[in-house]
Amino acid sequence: MCGIAGMFDLSGQRPAPLGVVPAMARAIYHRGPDEDGFLERPGLHIANTRLSIVGLADGQQPLSNEDKTVWTVFNGEFFDYKEKRAALESKGHTFRTHTDTELIPHSWEDHGADMLQHLKGQYAICVWDSRTNEVLLARDRAGICPLFYTVVKHDGTHWLLFASEMKALFASGLVERKADLQGLNHIFTMMAMPGPTTVFQNIKCITPGRYLHFKLGQATPEQATAQKTYWQINYPDRGEEDYGSDEKKIVDEFEAVLYQAVQRRVWADVPVVSYLSGGVDSSLVVAMANKQMGRPIPTFTISVNAKGLNEKSEALQVAKHLGCEPVVVDCGHDELRSRYPELIAAAEFPVIDTSCLGLLDLARAVHKNGYKVALTGEGADEWLAGYSWFKIHKLIGWMDKIPGIPIGYGLRNIAQRLIGMPRFGYKTYRASQRIMGGHNGWFDMYGVVSMNKLRFFAGAARETILSRSAFDDLELPTEQLKRWHPFNRQMYFGARVMLPGHLLASKGDRIAMHSSVETRYAFLDEDVIAFMSKVHPRWKLRGIRNDKFIERKVAERWLPQEIAWRRKKMFRAPMDSWAARESKVTGESWIDQVLSAESIAKAGYFDHAAVERARQKLAKPGGIDRLSLGMGLTGVLATQLWHHLYLGGGLCDLPVKVASAKAA
């Protein structure tokens, strides 16, 4: 993987301002410390910072076709490189390197923007065709590789700037940094930043399966930034799913598809390792990788020093069974708390899920041990119903099935009233359900989290956030959603919201690449996604307890029974207690500083009295509403910290992440 950045004059004429793109590249040096490369022409300047994994000796970017008319910079991997290269060579294309990047200019020559239908892997791409002055910016189907963009007016013309991380846009010195309250609305509604909205005004991310395509000299800013779709997750209409009456046949098929996905992802010109939690997902990936490699691969495990959260023994059991050499990374609550600012700096938005800190430490350990590529079992829960809300909804979903009778809303309202939670009105509840195509277990879970918007926001920020639904930005296919099985409707929201906006944003690419590590996701392979989307929900959740059913049936063939059916553990360091305790106990003065009355007022988002009440309540043990309240207070803390790091400082003693606009 790599980092990419650049800028295009939409008029197609001006030379790029001196030093701007090199500064952008330096800001994401951690993504590609091995080498960098630049291409500068009238109207454009593009850059790549390279983490060399494939084609070590000749994979430098930017890279072109044979006659140097089509140029590209690329972040990611094409796992079917060998097959695609052979097919292109059979058509007369000449390859000059051994890197998969070279697929891009040759595929462009054959297909233009339609080449995205033919590319498979994880990627963020920029293509410039000098013959037609066409530009393409695109992102992979699952959203593994990030890509951000903005348009600024400078020196009398409009420039489109793009980069793998937003900090590169700020490093240009041309992009103003202001909070986007609708982006914060997403964080406090969904615990995620699914895009295209971000937490910064005028900065968008290309959402999974989408691209920008425009011509320099002809496109307005609006035309250049209009996202087009080349792929989106789709499910059969209800009743048309593959029921799979022959269990052995369908398990055989899934095993073959998943094994091929793992087989593709161990391909590299450097050694490959794997994360290992001891759960079924990562254990199955390691077992399959070992078979493909013909030897055990090294594994990396996080050991959380907390009762009920430590999976070290389970992971070591799997490593021993598979013959792997394990590396265990110890991680206590004090260490996690002290590195929370580093997590926010790496992710670039407020991160509420504290488990992401463990992934930050794992990537650091992989890099420290001399590796660049790690397999991971992440992504299975989204496609195979591994999260608790699927089970909860199966138990209580009956409440929402009677048309016109709001039993579900009424019972939830009574429960929230009894425990003192704030509540949205029925009109808001129904509007959200309508836009989501009907009742939804995902909404049951995150609807509770969203109550914290009522708890903590104040003043103009509160008015702005409550005036618009976070779902308005998602461009949901509501009519399709209505036709799908309610279970698949839930799956869709995991794929559209939690996967790119949380898992891959605050646990994936930016967290791993912060330590110059590429993570690879077998469960996010295109063929795995297609297979799981077509099968009936009974293969994902059987009864109430048997989640990831088809995966566990495959795992029985590769792993001991107790590992194949091991229940998922949710790692979450108790950030609520960190935010509640005084600094004299925690030793972290920045927590008290960013939550002080002065800092709360300076940032201008929250009600300090509400924050203090929450801190006092969480300082005491117990409480029915502890989870929601704790996540809300963590969101406040994360937002205040993010504001300090990225929007000018002044809220605590920590150094800011981005220089002031004046200094830039």
N, C-alpha and C positions, 0 to 999 in steps of 0.2 A: 504494500500500500504506500501511498505517498500523500503529499499535499499539493493542491493546485490553486492557482490564483491568477488574476489578470484583470485587464480593463479594455473595453472597446469604445471607441468614439462612434456613436450611432450615426454620425454624418459620414464616417468612414474616411476622414481626411487628416485630422490633427495627430501629430506625434504625441505619445503619452508623456505626461509631465515627468521630468527628470527625477529618478530615484524613487518614484512611488511604488512601482511593482517590486523592485528589490526589497523595499521596506516591508511590503506585504508578505513576501516570501520569508524574510527573516522572522516574522511573527509566528510562522508555523514551521520553523526549523525542526522542531521535535518530531514532526510527521515524516521527515525525510532527511536524516542527518548524514546520509551517505554521499550525496552530491546534489547539485542543483543545476538548472538549465533555464534559458530564457530565449524567447523569440520576440523581436521588435520589428514592426513594420508600420507604415503610415496607418493610423487609425486603431492600432492595437499593440498590446504588450502582454504576453502570457508567460507564466512561470510554473516550474515544477520543483518541488523538493522531494528527493527520492529516497525511499526505503527499499534497497535492492533485494529482491526475493527471487525473481525469475529473470534470466538473461543478465547475470551479474556483470559481465564484462562489456556488454553492448546495449544495455537497456536505457541509455540516457534519453531524457526528454527535454524539450519538445521533440517529437518524432514525426516524420513525413512519409508520404508515398514515394514512388520511384523518381518522379520528376519534381518533387518538392513543391507541389501545388496545393496539397492538402496536409494540414498540420494538426497535431493533437497534443494535449496534455491530459493525463489520465491518472486517477486514483482507484486502485482496486485490483481485481484478478478476474481473468476469464478462464474458468476451469476446464473448458473444452477446447483450449488453445490448439492442441496438436491436431485434432480433427478439423477444426475450422481452418487452420493454416493449410492443411493438405487440400481441402476443398477449394480454397482461394488460389493456391498454386496450380491446381488442375485447370483453373480458368485463365491462367496466364499471368497472374500477379507474381512479382518477384519480391521475396523477403530478404532484407539485408541484415537482420538481427535475429536474436534468439529470445526476444521478449514478446509477451502477449499483447503489449501496447500496440504493436504493429498491425494487429487485426483491425484496428479502428480506421486508419486511412484507407486501407484496401476495401473494407466493408462499405465505407462511405462511397468509394468510387462505384461500387456495384449497386448500392441501394439508396444512397442519400440518407435522409432522416429515417427512412424505413428500416435502416440497419438495426435499429433498436429491437425490432421483432426477432432478429437473428442472434443477438448477443446474449450470452448466459453467464451469470456470475454476480459479483458484487462490484459496483463501479459508480464513479462520478466522472463525467467526460466533458471535455471542451474540444470542439472541432472547428477549425477555420478553413474554408475553401477559398483560396486566393483567386480562383477563376471566376467565381460568382459572388464573392464577398459574403457568402453565407456563414452563419455562426450557429452551432448547436451546443447547448448545455443540457445534460441529461443525468438522471439518477436511476439506480437499479430498482427492480420491482419491489423488493422488501424494504428498501430504505436503509441498507447497511452503511453505505458511504454518504456522508452529508455534502450538501452543496448549497451555499447561500449567495444571494445577489442583492444589489441595490442599484438605483440610478441616481446620479448626482449631476448637477450643472456646474461646470468648471470652465473658466476661460471661454465663455460664450457658446459652449456646446454640451450636449448630454453624453455622459459616460456611463456605461454599464460596468460595474465592478462585480467580480465573483470570487469566491474562495471556499476552501474546505472548512474553514472556521471563521466565525465572525470577527475574531480578534485581528485577523488579517485585513478585513475591511477597515477597521478602525486604525490600523497601522498606516493606512494610506494617507491619513491626515485630511482626507476629503469628506469623510462620512461623519455627520453629526450624531452624537450619542444621546438619545432620549428614550425613556421607558415607553413602551407601548402597553397601555393598561389592558387592552384586549388580550395581549399575550399573557399578562398576569392573570387575567380571567381564565385562560386555558389552564394555567398551573393550578389554580384553586378550584377548578371544576373537574379536571381530569388527572391531576398530578403528572401532567405530560405536556410536551410542546410538539404536537403532531404536525404542525405546519398547514398551510404556508405561512401563517402568522408566527412571528417570533416575539420575544420580549423587548425588542428594539424597534422603534418607529422606522418605517420605510425599508426595513430589511426583511426579506422573505427567504424561506427555504423552498427549494424544489421538492415537492412531495413525491413519495415513492411511485414509480411507474410513469413519471411525467418528464417533460422537457420544454426548453425554450428553443425556438427556431426563428431566425430573422436574418435580414440582409442589411449590412452596413450601407448607409447612404439612402436607405428607403424606409426604414422602420422608425416609427415614433416610439417614445418610451413606453407607451401603453401597449403597442404591438410587440415590442421586444420582450416585454415581461408577461405576456399572456401565456400561461402554462397550458400545454397540450398533453393529452393522455395517450400513451401507447399501450398501457396495461393497467388493469385493476382486478382485485380479487373478485371472483364471481362464484356463486353457488347455484346448484340446480333449483328450480322451483320446487316448493314443498311437494313431496310425493314422487319426485323424479330422481331422488338420490339413488346411488348404487347400494341396495340393501345388503348385498353380499351374503347370500344364503349358505355358501360353502366357506366355512371359517378357514380351513387350511389354505384354500386358494387365495383368499384375500390377504391372509397373513403372509403367505409366500410372496405375493406381489409387493406388499409394503416393505418387506425385508429386502427385496431386490432393489427397490427404488432408493431406500435409505442407504444401503451398502454402496450403491453407485455414487451417492452424494458424498459419503465419507471418502470413498476411493478418489474422487476428483480433488478433494480438499487436502489430501496429504501430498499432492504434487507441488514441489518447490525445489529450488536450487540451494536451499538452506535447510537445516534440520527443523522438524515440526514437533511441537509438544502439545499437551492438552491440559485444560483446566479439568479438575475432577472434584466433585462435591460428595460423591458417594451415592447420589440419587440415580435413578434409572437413566436419565437423559445423558449425562456426561459419561456414565459408566458404559452405556451401550456404544457411544461414539468411540471411546477409547478401545473397547474390545474389537470393534470393526476396523479401527485404524491399525491396531496391532496385527490383525490378520493380513491386511493389505500390505503393510510394511514388511511383514515376515519377521518382526521382532517387537518387543515391548517399547513403547515410547515413553519419555519422561512425563510425569504428571505434576501439576501444581494445585495445592489445596490450601484454602484459607482456614485457619483455626481460630475461632472466635472464643475468647475467654469469658464465656457467659453460660450459665446453666440453661439447658434446653435449646441452645443455639449452635453448639459445637458439633460439627459433622466430621471431625478429624478421624475418629475411630472407624466410622463407616467408610470414609474415603480410603483409609489405610487398608481396610479389609478388601476393598475392590482392587487397590494397587497390588496387594500381595497375591490375590487370586489371579490377576492378569500378568504378574511378573514385572510390573512397572517400577521404575525408580522414582519414589515420591519426593517432592519438595514441599514442605509444610511451612506456611507463612503465618506466624503468630500475629494476632490482631486483637488487642483489648479495647475496651470502651474509651479509655483515656487516649490511646493512640488515634483511634478513629475521630474523636472529638477534636484533637489538635490538628488533624489533617482535613477537617471539613472545609476550611477555606480553600485548600488546594483543589478539592473536588469541584466546588462552585466555579473556581477559576478555569478548570479544565472543561467543564460542561457548558459554561457561558450562560446558564440560566438557573433559577432557583430550583434545587433538587431536594425533594422532600423525603424520598426513599433512602434511608441511611445505609442500606445494604450495598449501595453503589460504592461506598468507601472500601469495602472488601475487594471489589474488582480493581480498584485503583492500586491497592497493595499487591494483588496478584500480578498485574501487568508489570509493576516495578520489579517484582522478583523474577519474572521471565526475562526481562531485559538484563537484570543484574547477573543472571546465570548464562548470558551470552546467546540467547535465542531471540528470534524475531517473529515467529509465527506460532499461534496457539489455537487449537481447535476448542470449541465450546459446545455444550449441549443446550445453550439458550435458544429459544424459539419454539421448543416443543410445547410449552404450556399454552401458547397462543393458538396453535393449530390442533391440539389434542386435548383441550379442556382440562388443563392442569391447575387452573386457579379455583379458589374457593367459591367464587360467585356462581360458577356453573352448578355446583352442588346445592348451594343455598337457593338458587332460583328454581331448581328442580323440586325443592321441598315447598317453597312458598309461592311459586309462580301461578298457582291456581287462583290466587286472589285477583289477578289482573285479567282473567280470561272471560269474564262476563261483560259483554259490550254494554256501555252506558251505566254500569254500576261500579262506582269507584271503591270497591272493597279494599283493594290494596292500599290506595292512598289513605283511606280512612284509618285503617289499622296502623299504618306507618306514622300517621299524624298523631294518633293517640300515644303511641310509644315514644315519639320524640317529645311530646308535650310532658309526659310523665317524668322523663329524665332531664327536662329543662333545656332541650336543644332548640335552636332557632329553626324556623320552618319556612319554606317557600309555599305560596298559595297554590291552590288546585289548578288555576289557570296556567301557571308556569310549569307545573308538573305535567299537565296534559300536552302543552306545547312541545315540551321536550320529548315526550313519548311519540307524538305525531311525527316529528322530524326524524326520529330513529326508526320509524316504521312499525312501532308497537312496543309492548312491554319488553323489558330487557334486564337480564340479571347483572350485566355490567353496570347499568345505571343504578341498580339497587345499591351496589357497593360504593360507587363514586359519587352518587347523589348525596350520600351521607357526608362525604368529604367536602362537597361543595357548600354545605351549610356554613362552613367557616368564612365564606364571603360575607355572610350576614353578621357573623361574630366580630370580625376584626377590621374590616375596611371602614374608613371614615371619610367624611367631607366629600370633596369633588371626586376623589378616586372611587368612593363607594357609589356615587350616583352614576358615574361612567360605566363601571363594571356591571351594575345591576340593570343598566338600560339595554344591554344587548346579550343575547345568548352566545356562549362559547361555541355552540354547535353550528352557528350560522356560517362559520369560516370553513367548515369541513367539507362542504359541497357534497353532502351525502346523497346516494342514489335511493331516495326514499321509496319510490315506486317499486324498485327491485327488492328492497328490504322487506316490503310488505308481502312479497310473493315467497320469500324464503322461510324455511323452518325456523321458528323462534330461536332454536338452539344455534343455528348457523348465523342468525342475526347477531347473537352475542359474540360469536367467533369473529365476525366482521369488525366489531368495535375493538376487539383485542388487536386485530391486524391493522386497522386504520389509525387507531389512537395509541394504544399502549406499546405496540411493537416499535414504530419509528419514533414516537414521541417520548417514550420512557426507556424501554429496554435498550434500544440501539443508540439513544441520545445520551443517557446518563449512566449506562452500564457497558456500552459497546465501543464504537469507533473512537470517540474523543477521549474516553477514559483509557483505553488501551494505547492509542497513538500518543497520548501524553507521555508515555514511556517508550515510544517508538516500537510498538508491538502491533502486528496485524492479527485480528481475531477472525476465525472462519466458522461458519454456521451451517452444519449439514442439514439441520431441520428447516433452514430457509432456502434450500435448493428449490429451483423452479419446479422440478418434477415432483418433489415431495409435497410442495404446496398444492400443485394441481391434483395429485392423488388424494390428499386429505380433503380437498374442497368437494370432491365428487361423491365420497362415501357417506353413508347414512350416519347421523349422529350417534347411533348405538355403538359404533366402532370407536368413538371418542370417549363417551361416558356410558358405562354399563351399570345400571342401577344408580345408587347414590355414591358409593365409595370407589368404584372401579374406574377412575379417570385414566386417560391415556391408554385405553384398553388394548387397542391394536399394537401399540408400541410395546406394552408389557408382554403381550403374547410373543412378539419377536424377541424380546429380551430374555424370555425363558430359554431360548435356544442358545444364548450367548453367555448368560450369567446365572449364578445361583438363584434359586427361587426367591429367597428373602430380599435379594437386591432388586430383582425384576419387579417385585411388588412393594418395594419400600415406599412409604408415604412421603410426600413432599414436606420439607421443612422450610418455613419462611424465615430467612435471616433478616432481622431488623434490629439494629442497635437502638436502644431506647433514647432517642434524641429528645423526647419530651421531658425526660428528667434532667438532661443537660441544660435545656433551656429554662427549666424551673429553678434549679439550684443556684445559689449565689456563687460568685466567682471565688470567694475565699474557700469554698469547698472544692470547686472544679479546677481552680488554678488557671482558668481561661477568661481573662478580663474582657476579651473581645465580645463575649456573649452578653455580658451586662452592658457593655458599651453600646452595641448596636440595638439593644432593646431598651435603652434609657429613654426618658421622656424627651430629651433634647434630640436624640438621633431619630426617634419615631417622628417627631415634628418636622425635622429637617428633610427626611425622605418624603413625607407627605402622603403615605398610603394608609396608615393604620391608626386605630384608636388606642392610645397608650393605656388608658384605664382598663380596656378589655384585655390587653396583653398582660397587665399586672394581675388581673383576676385569674387568668388562665395559669400563670406561673405559680400563683399561690395554691390553686386547686391541684395542680399536677405535682406540687411538692409533697402532697399528702398521698399515701398509698390508696389504691382502689379507685372506684368510681365507674359507673356504668358507661359513661360517655368518654372514658379516658382515651380510647383509641382515636376517635374523631377529633377530640380536643387537642391531643398530643400532635396529631398530624397537622392540624391547623396552626398550632404554635410553631411547629417546625417550619411550616411554610412561611410564617412571618419572619422567623429568624433567617431562613435561607434568602428571602427577598431582601431583607435589610443588608445582609452580607453581600449579596449580588450587587445591590445598589452601590455599596461602598467600593467594591472591587472594580466596577465597570463604569460608574456614573460620577466619578469625581472625588470619591473618598470623603473624609470628614466625619464618618460615623464611628470609627474605632481607630486603634493604633496600628492595625495591620497595613502593610504597604498595598497600594492600589495596583490592579492588574494592568490597566490601560492608562497611559499618560493623559494628562488633561488636553482638551482640544486646543488650548492656546499653545501648549508645548509641542503638540503635533504639527 
